[in-house]
Amino acid sequence: MNKRALTLLEIIVSTIILALVMTGLINVIVAGRQLLQHSRNRMGAGEIGKRFIDPLQNQVRQDTWSSSCFGTDSLTNSISGMYTASYTINTHPSDAQIKKVKTKVSWTE
């Protein structure tokens, strides 16, 4: 008997294996795209945080520093509808002349 043709069972098994491999590859591609988008958002948030706190850096002088250059100890600002940046200024517990500025940038994905 000549066995040149494929049986139906072999075709079904090979189709199932191909479908499983393709599903795995598609999941890897989708996860990679999500990771790339998340990384882009993090980089954007870092840049926004830097630009948000730059005006404070220009005002840092011991003789003129009050609470902040904006006149408040905290500020929240929404940037382009996607990012929200805020900062708070706290006095160091052991030295009242030392200020600590904490910046937080959050975003929606």
KATA-V176196 format. One record per pair of residues at least 24 apart in sequence whose C-alpha atoms are under 10 Angstrom apart, sorted by the first residue. I is the first residue (numbers start at 1). J is the second residue. If there is no record, write none. Layout:
i;j
I;J
I;J
This chain:
i;j
34;109
37;109
38;108
38;109
41;82
41;83
41;106
41;107
41;108
41;109
42;105
42;106
42;107
44;83
44;105
44;107
45;79
45;82
45;83
45;84
45;85
45;104
45;105
45;106
45;107
46;104
46;105
46;106
47;105
48;79
48;83
48;84
48;85
48;104
48;105
49;83
49;84
49;85
49;86
49;87
49;103
49;104
49;105
49;106
50;103
50;105
52;76
52;77
52;85
52;86
52;87
52;103
52;104
52;105
53;85
53;86
53;87
53;101
53;102
53;103
56;101
60;99
62;97
62;98
65;97
65;99
66;97
66;99
67;91
67;99
68;99
68;101
73;101
74;101
74;102
74;103
75;103
76;103
76;104
76;105
77;105
78;105
78;106
78;107
79;105
79;107
81;107
81;108
82;106
82;107
82;108
82;109
83;107
83;108
83;109
84;108
